[in-house]
Amino acid sequence: MRTRATAGSGPSPGSVGAVSPSSDAAELSSLRAVLDDLVRRVDTIADRYRSREDTSVSTDLENADRSLVAAGRSVDRALRALHTMER
């Protein structure tokens, strides 16, 4: 989901401007750390519901976990591509 930038918050994601692979790599590294944290947090909550009879909560959280892990892999690929551009 994309959001609009608020006044004074700098250029919005996807706006046209100077390309800076090193600053974009730093931003993506930060996002990668956030994704790792989200995976841990979702997994912790899912653990609380895995042993219950109604597994819909844990099933949905496991799906969310898989999506977050996949997003992390995509960010990793983008980071590798950016590092290649810097050479």
N, CA, C and O atoms as CSV, one atom per row, in Angstrom:
chain,resi,resn,atom,element,x,y,z
A,1,MET,N,N,0.840,-1.162,0.000
A,1,MET,CA,C,0.000,0.000,0.000
A,1,MET,C,C,0.892,1.234,0.000
A,1,MET,O,O,1.823,1.335,0.799
A,2,ARG,N,N,0.615,2.143,-0.871
A,2,ARG,CA,C,1.379,3.375,-0.938
A,2,ARG,C,C,0.601,4.478,-0.245
A,2,ARG,O,O,-0.627,4.534,-0.313
A,3,THR,N,N,1.335,5.350,0.419
A,3,THR,CA,C,0.697,6.470,1.083
A,3,THR,C,C,1.229,7.762,0.507
A,3,THR,O,O,2.313,7.803,-0.074
A,4,ARG,N,N,0.470,8.791,0.672
A,4,ARG,CA,C,0.902,10.096,0.205
A,4,ARG,C,C,1.813,10.725,1.223
A,4,ARG,O,O,1.619,10.573,2.429
A,5,ALA,N,N,2.810,11.435,0.735
A,5,ALA,CA,C,3.704,12.165,1.631
A,5,ALA,C,C,2.981,13.406,2.129
A,5,ALA,O,O,2.181,14.005,1.411
A,6,THR,N,N,3.271,13.780,3.362
A,6,THR,CA,C,2.691,14.998,3.898
A,6,THR,C,C,3.620,16.161,3.615
A,6,THR,O,O,4.802,15.971,3.328
A,7,ALA,N,N,3.086,17.345,3.696
A,7,ALA,CA,C,3.886,18.540,3.410
A,7,ALA,C,C,5.111,18.574,4.304
A,7,ALA,O,O,5.023,18.365,5.514
A,8,GLY,N,N,6.247,18.837,3.694
A,8,GLY,CA,C,7.480,18.952,4.461
A,8,GLY,C,C,8.162,17.640,4.766
A,8,GLY,O,O,9.175,17.624,5.464
A,9,SER,N,N,7.631,16.530,4.259
A,9,SER,CA,C,8.234,15.241,4.586
A,9,SER,C,C,9.232,14.781,3.535
A,9,SER,O,O,9.711,13.649,3.600
A,10,GLY,N,N,9.554,15.627,2.575
A,10,GLY,CA,C,10.510,15.247,1.545
A,10,GLY,C,C,9.805,14.601,0.378
A,10,GLY,O,O,8.577,14.519,0.347
A,11,PRO,N,N,10.587,14.139,-0.587
A,11,PRO,CA,C,9.985,13.537,-1.772
A,11,PRO,C,C,9.253,12.258,-1.415
A,11,PRO,O,O,9.668,11.517,-0.524
A,12,SER,N,N,8.178,12.013,-2.107
A,12,SER,CA,C,7.415,10.796,-1.849
A,12,SER,C,C,8.100,9.621,-2.524
A,12,SER,O,O,8.820,9.800,-3.507
A,13,PRO,N,N,7.880,8.407,-1.998
A,13,PRO,CA,C,8.451,7.233,-2.655
A,13,PRO,C,C,7.979,7.169,-4.098
A,13,PRO,O,O,6.802,7.388,-4.388
A,14,GLY,N,N,8.886,6.873,-4.981
A,14,GLY,CA,C,8.538,6.777,-6.380
A,14,GLY,C,C,8.612,8.091,-7.126
A,14,GLY,O,O,8.397,8.130,-8.338
A,15,SER,N,N,8.917,9.185,-6.409
A,15,SER,CA,C,9.010,10.456,-7.108
A,15,SER,C,C,10.299,10.505,-7.914
A,15,SER,O,O,11.279,9.838,-7.583
A,16,VAL,N,N,10.286,11.296,-8.964
A,16,VAL,CA,C,11.441,11.398,-9.839
A,16,VAL,C,C,12.462,12.315,-9.181
A,16,VAL,O,O,12.118,13.397,-8.705
A,17,GLY,N,N,13.693,11.889,-9.155
A,17,GLY,CA,C,14.763,12.674,-8.575
A,17,GLY,C,C,16.076,11.976,-8.829
A,17,GLY,O,O,16.148,10.999,-9.575
A,18,ALA,N,N,17.105,12.487,-8.202
A,18,ALA,CA,C,18.423,11.891,-8.352
A,18,ALA,C,C,18.436,10.495,-7.751
A,18,ALA,O,O,17.892,10.266,-6.671
A,19,VAL,N,N,19.059,9.571,-8.455
A,19,VAL,CA,C,19.174,8.198,-7.975
A,19,VAL,C,C,20.439,8.094,-7.142
A,19,VAL,O,O,21.519,8.490,-7.580
A,20,SER,N,N,20.298,7.564,-5.953
A,20,SER,CA,C,21.440,7.380,-5.069
A,20,SER,C,C,21.409,5.960,-4.516
A,20,SER,O,O,20.787,5.705,-3.484
A,21,PRO,N,N,22.082,5.032,-5.206
A,21,PRO,CA,C,22.047,3.641,-4.745
A,21,PRO,C,C,22.502,3.468,-3.297
A,21,PRO,O,O,21.960,2.625,-2.581
A,22,SER,N,N,23.487,4.250,-2.857
A,22,SER,CA,C,23.968,4.058,-1.490
A,22,SER,C,C,22.924,4.493,-0.463
A,22,SER,O,O,22.737,3.810,0.544
A,23,SER,N,N,22.241,5.613,-0.696
A,23,SER,CA,C,21.220,6.028,0.269
A,23,SER,C,C,19.991,5.126,0.179
A,23,SER,O,O,19.344,4.850,1.189
A,24,ASP,N,N,19.672,4.669,-1.031
A,24,ASP,CA,C,18.562,3.729,-1.167
A,24,ASP,C,C,18.894,2.401,-0.491
A,24,ASP,O,O,18.019,1.777,0.109
A,25,ALA,N,N,20.134,1.971,-0.582
A,25,ALA,CA,C,20.549,0.737,0.086
A,25,ALA,C,C,20.429,0.885,1.601
A,25,ALA,O,O,20.021,-0.050,2.290
A,26,ALA,N,N,20.782,2.050,2.113
A,26,ALA,CA,C,20.656,2.294,3.547
A,26,ALA,C,C,19.191,2.239,3.972
A,26,ALA,O,O,18.852,1.661,5.005
A,27,GLU,N,N,18.334,2.846,3.163
A,27,GLU,CA,C,16.898,2.822,3.456
A,27,GLU,C,C,16.357,1.394,3.423
A,27,GLU,O,O,15.593,0.997,4.302
A,28,LEU,N,N,16.750,0.630,2.417
A,28,LEU,CA,C,16.301,-0.754,2.310
A,28,LEU,C,C,16.844,-1.621,3.442
A,28,LEU,O,O,16.155,-2.525,3.914
A,29,SER,N,N,18.064,-1.356,3.877
A,29,SER,CA,C,18.630,-2.093,5.011
A,29,SER,C,C,17.809,-1.841,6.269
A,29,SER,O,O,17.561,-2.751,7.059
A,30,SER,N,N,17.399,-0.605,6.439
A,30,SER,CA,C,16.557,-0.261,7.580
A,30,SER,C,C,15.210,-0.967,7.488
A,30,SER,O,O,14.714,-1.506,8.477
A,31,LEU,N,N,14.623,-0.960,6.296
A,31,LEU,CA,C,13.353,-1.658,6.105
A,31,LEU,C,C,13.504,-3.156,6.337
A,31,LEU,O,O,12.595,-3.798,6.863
A,32,ARG,N,N,14.637,-3.711,5.951
A,32,ARG,CA,C,14.894,-5.142,6.155
A,32,ARG,C,C,14.899,-5.475,7.633
A,32,ARG,O,O,14.370,-6.507,8.048
A,33,ALA,N,N,15.499,-4.596,8.428
A,33,ALA,CA,C,15.519,-4.807,9.877
A,33,ALA,C,C,14.108,-4.753,10.451
A,33,ALA,O,O,13.772,-5.523,11.351
A,34,VAL,N,N,13.292,-3.855,9.938
A,34,VAL,CA,C,11.897,-3.763,10.387
A,34,VAL,C,C,11.148,-5.047,10.030
A,34,VAL,O,O,10.388,-5.572,10.845
A,35,LEU,N,N,11.361,-5.549,8.814
A,35,LEU,CA,C,10.717,-6.802,8.417
A,35,LEU,C,C,11.124,-7.949,9.336
A,35,LEU,O,O,10.279,-8.752,9.731
A,36,ASP,N,N,12.405,-8.032,9.680
A,36,ASP,CA,C,12.870,-9.079,10.600
A,36,ASP,C,C,12.159,-8.974,11.944
A,36,ASP,O,O,11.752,-9.981,12.523
A,37,ASP,N,N,12.015,-7.744,12.434
A,37,ASP,CA,C,11.327,-7.527,13.703
A,37,ASP,C,C,9.865,-7.942,13.597
A,37,ASP,O,O,9.332,-8.577,14.507
A,38,LEU,N,N,9.219,-7.588,12.499
A,38,LEU,CA,C,7.819,-7.973,12.312
A,38,LEU,C,C,7.651,-9.484,12.260
A,38,LEU,O,O,6.696,-10.019,12.824
A,39,VAL,N,N,8.558,-10.174,11.597
A,39,VAL,CA,C,8.497,-11.635,11.539
A,39,VAL,C,C,8.561,-12.215,12.954
A,39,VAL,O,O,7.776,-13.095,13.305
A,40,ARG,N,N,9.492,-11.721,13.755
A,40,ARG,CA,C,9.619,-12.210,15.137
A,40,ARG,C,C,8.343,-11.946,15.938
A,40,ARG,O,O,7.878,-12.811,16.679
A,41,ARG,N,N,7.789,-10.759,15.783
A,41,ARG,CA,C,6.600,-10.397,16.549
A,41,ARG,C,C,5.382,-11.207,16.130
A,41,ARG,O,O,4.622,-11.672,16.980
A,42,VAL,N,N,5.194,-11.378,14.833
A,42,VAL,CA,C,4.072,-12.182,14.345
A,42,VAL,C,C,4.220,-13.625,14.806
A,42,VAL,O,O,3.240,-14.249,15.215
A,43,ASP,N,N,5.433,-14.159,14.744
A,43,ASP,CA,C,5.672,-15.539,15.161
A,43,ASP,C,C,5.395,-15.723,16.658
A,43,ASP,O,O,4.846,-16.743,17.074
A,44,THR,N,N,5.775,-14.740,17.448
A,44,THR,CA,C,5.528,-14.807,18.894
A,44,THR,C,C,4.034,-14.874,19.186
A,44,THR,O,O,3.595,-15.660,20.026
A,45,ILE,N,N,3.260,-14.055,18.498
A,45,ILE,CA,C,1.809,-14.072,18.706
A,45,ILE,C,C,1.225,-15.382,18.186
A,45,ILE,O,O,0.368,-15.974,18.843
A,46,ALA,N,N,1.668,-15.840,17.028
A,46,ALA,CA,C,1.159,-17.093,16.463
A,46,ALA,C,C,1.414,-18.262,17.407
A,46,ALA,O,O,0.577,-19.156,17.529
A,47,ASP,N,N,2.567,-18.259,18.075
A,47,ASP,CA,C,2.892,-19.337,19.021
A,47,ASP,C,C,1.830,-19.471,20.103
A,47,ASP,O,O,1.552,-20.579,20.563
A,48,ARG,N,N,1.239,-18.367,20.509
A,48,ARG,CA,C,0.231,-18.398,21.570
A,48,ARG,C,C,-1.036,-19.130,21.127
A,48,ARG,O,O,-1.806,-19.594,21.967
A,49,TYR,N,N,-1.255,-19.235,19.832
A,49,TYR,CA,C,-2.501,-19.806,19.327
A,49,TYR,C,C,-2.324,-21.146,18.621
A,49,TYR,O,O,-3.314,-21.744,18.201
A,50,ARG,N,N,-1.107,-21.630,18.481
A,50,ARG,CA,C,-0.871,-22.878,17.745
A,50,ARG,C,C,-1.453,-24.103,18.438
A,50,ARG,O,O,-1.848,-25.054,17.764
A,51,SER,N,N,-1.516,-24.103,19.743
A,51,SER,CA,C,-1.995,-25.283,20.458
A,51,SER,C,C,-3.512,-25.265,20.687
A,51,SER,O,O,-4.045,-26.209,21.270
A,52,ARG,N,N,-4.195,-24.256,20.263
A,52,ARG,CA,C,-5.647,-24.174,20.442
A,52,ARG,C,C,-6.374,-24.964,19.352
A,52,ARG,O,O,-5.831,-25.225,18.279
A,53,GLU,N,N,-7.597,-25.327,19.656
A,53,GLU,CA,C,-8.399,-26.078,18.684
A,53,GLU,C,C,-8.742,-25.235,17.470
A,53,GLU,O,O,-8.664,-25.718,16.340
A,54,ASP,N,N,-9.123,-23.977,17.687
A,54,ASP,CA,C,-9.438,-23.085,16.573
A,54,ASP,C,C,-8.123,-22.478,16.087
A,54,ASP,O,O,-7.556,-21.593,16.727
A,55,THR,N,N,-7.657,-22.965,14.957
A,55,THR,CA,C,-6.343,-22.555,14.468
A,55,THR,C,C,-6.395,-21.427,13.453
A,55,THR,O,O,-5.383,-21.123,12.822
A,56,SER,N,N,-7.560,-20.798,13.281
A,56,SER,CA,C,-7.656,-19.760,12.255
A,56,SER,C,C,-6.703,-18.597,12.538
A,56,SER,O,O,-6.130,-18.028,11.609
A,57,VAL,N,N,-6.533,-18.246,13.797
A,57,VAL,CA,C,-5.619,-17.146,14.128
A,57,VAL,C,C,-4.191,-17.532,13.772
A,57,VAL,O,O,-3.488,-16.767,13.111
A,58,SER,N,N,-3.761,-18.702,14.201
A,58,SER,CA,C,-2.379,-19.107,13.915
A,58,SER,C,C,-2.168,-19.321,12.419
A,58,SER,O,O,-1.094,-19.027,11.894
A,59,THR,N,N,-3.189,-19.833,11.732
A,59,THR,CA,C,-3.065,-20.028,10.287
A,59,THR,C,C,-2.898,-18.688,9.580
A,59,THR,O,O,-2.029,-18.539,8.722
A,60,ASP,N,N,-3.724,-17.719,9.938
A,60,ASP,CA,C,-3.600,-16.396,9.325
A,60,ASP,C,C,-2.259,-15.756,9.641
A,60,ASP,O,O,-1.655,-15.119,8.778
A,61,LEU,N,N,-1.789,-15.920,10.870
A,61,LEU,CA,C,-0.499,-15.344,11.239
A,61,LEU,C,C,0.655,-16.059,10.544
A,61,LEU,O,O,1.655,-15.428,10.198
A,62,GLU,N,N,0.528,-17.361,10.338
A,62,GLU,CA,C,1.558,-18.083,9.583
A,62,GLU,C,C,1.598,-17.606,8.134
A,62,GLU,O,O,2.672,-17.518,7.538
A,63,ASN,N,N,0.429,-17.298,7.565
A,63,ASN,CA,C,0.397,-16.721,6.219
A,63,ASN,C,C,1.063,-15.351,6.195
A,63,ASN,O,O,1.810,-15.029,5.271
A,64,ALA,N,N,0.787,-14.552,7.214
A,64,ALA,CA,C,1.430,-13.242,7.310
A,64,ALA,C,C,2.940,-13.408,7.448
A,64,ALA,O,O,3.710,-12.664,6.840
A,65,ASP,N,N,3.358,-14.383,8.245
A,65,ASP,CA,C,4.784,-14.652,8.431
A,65,ASP,C,C,5.445,-15.003,7.099
A,65,ASP,O,O,6.512,-14.480,6.776
A,66,ARG,N,N,4.816,-15.881,6.335
A,66,ARG,CA,C,5.366,-16.256,5.027
A,66,ARG,C,C,5.469,-15.045,4.099
A,66,ARG,O,O,6.451,-14.904,3.370
A,67,SER,N,N,4.472,-14.184,4.125
A,67,SER,CA,C,4.505,-12.989,3.284
A,67,SER,C,C,5.621,-12.043,3.701
A,67,SER,O,O,6.293,-11.459,2.852
A,68,LEU,N,N,5.819,-11.892,4.999
A,68,LEU,CA,C,6.899,-11.024,5.484
A,68,LEU,C,C,8.270,-11.590,5.127
A,68,LEU,O,O,9.176,-10.846,4.753
A,69,VAL,N,N,8.418,-12.907,5.245
A,69,VAL,CA,C,9.681,-13.549,4.872
A,69,VAL,C,C,9.941,-13.356,3.380
A,69,VAL,O,O,11.065,-13.063,2.972
A,70,ALA,N,N,8.891,-13.523,2.567
A,70,ALA,CA,C,9.039,-13.315,1.120
A,70,ALA,C,C,9.406,-11.867,0.820
A,70,ALA,O,O,10.234,-11.606,-0.053
A,71,ALA,N,N,8.799,-10.928,1.531
A,71,ALA,CA,C,9.130,-9.519,1.337
A,71,ALA,C,C,10.598,-9.269,1.697
A,71,ALA,O,O,11.284,-8.508,1.016
A,72,GLY,N,N,11.069,-9.901,2.752
A,72,GLY,CA,C,12.469,-9.769,3.136
A,72,GLY,C,C,13.405,-10.288,2.055
A,72,GLY,O,O,14.441,-9.683,1.779
A,73,ARG,N,N,13.042,-11.396,1.451
A,73,ARG,CA,C,13.870,-11.942,0.359
A,73,ARG,C,C,13.895,-10.986,-0.829
A,73,ARG,O,O,14.932,-10.812,-1.470
A,74,SER,N,N,12.762,-10.372,-1.120
A,74,SER,CA,C,12.709,-9.405,-2.218
A,74,SER,C,C,13.585,-8.192,-1.925
A,74,SER,O,O,14.285,-7.693,-2.806
A,75,VAL,N,N,13.541,-7.731,-0.700
A,75,VAL,CA,C,14.397,-6.604,-0.306
A,75,VAL,C,C,15.858,-7.011,-0.401
A,75,VAL,O,O,16.692,-6.221,-0.843
A,76,ASP,N,N,16.178,-8.225,0.007
A,76,ASP,CA,C,17.561,-8.712,-0.113
A,76,ASP,C,C,18.028,-8.703,-1.564
A,76,ASP,O,O,19.154,-8.302,-1.859
A,77,ARG,N,N,17.156,-9.147,-2.468
A,77,ARG,CA,C,17.519,-9.140,-3.888
A,77,ARG,C,C,17.741,-7.715,-4.386
A,77,ARG,O,O,18.681,-7.455,-5.137
A,78,ALA,N,N,16.878,-6.800,-3.969
A,78,ALA,CA,C,17.032,-5.403,-4.372
A,78,ALA,C,C,18.332,-4.825,-3.812
A,78,ALA,O,O,19.014,-4.059,-4.494
A,79,LEU,N,N,18.673,-5.182,-2.593
A,79,LEU,CA,C,19.933,-4.713,-2.002
A,79,LEU,C,C,21.134,-5.226,-2.783
A,79,LEU,O,O,22.075,-4.477,-3.046
A,80,ARG,N,N,21.102,-6.505,-3.154
A,80,ARG,CA,C,22.201,-7.047,-3.950
A,80,ARG,C,C,22.318,-6.315,-5.284
A,80,ARG,O,O,23.422,-6.018,-5.742
A,81,ALA,N,N,21.180,-6.028,-5.901
A,81,ALA,CA,C,21.192,-5.304,-7.178
A,81,ALA,C,C,21.762,-3.888,-7.000
A,81,ALA,O,O,22.524,-3.416,-7.844
A,82,LEU,N,N,21.397,-3.222,-5.918
A,82,LEU,CA,C,21.923,-1.878,-5.654
A,82,LEU,C,C,23.427,-1.913,-5.423
A,82,LEU,O,O,24.159,-1.048,-5.904
A,83,HIS,N,N,23.880,-2.917,-4.685
A,83,HIS,CA,C,25.331,-3.021,-4.431
A,83,HIS,C,C,26.071,-3.254,-5.737
A,83,HIS,O,O,27.189,-2.767,-5.903
A,84,THR,N,N,25.471,-3.986,-6.667
A,84,THR,CA,C,26.075,-4.197,-7.971
A,84,THR,C,C,26.167,-2.884,-8.746
A,84,THR,O,O,27.151,-2.639,-9.444
A,85,MET,N,N,25.144,-2.042,-8.623
A,85,MET,CA,C,25.127,-0.746,-9.297
A,85,MET,C,C,26.231,0.193,-8.781
A,85,MET,O,O,26.742,1.033,-9.522
A,86,GLU,N,N,26.583,0.036,-7.510
A,86,GLU,CA,C,27.569,0.920,-6.900
A,86,GLU,C,C,28.987,0.623,-7.383
A,86,GLU,O,O,29.873,1.463,-7.228
A,87,ARG,N,N,29.213,-0.528,-7.951
A,87,ARG,CA,C,30.561,-0.917,-8.379
A,87,ARG,C,C,30.970,-0.223,-9.642
A,87,ARG,O,O,32.077,-0.440,-10.136
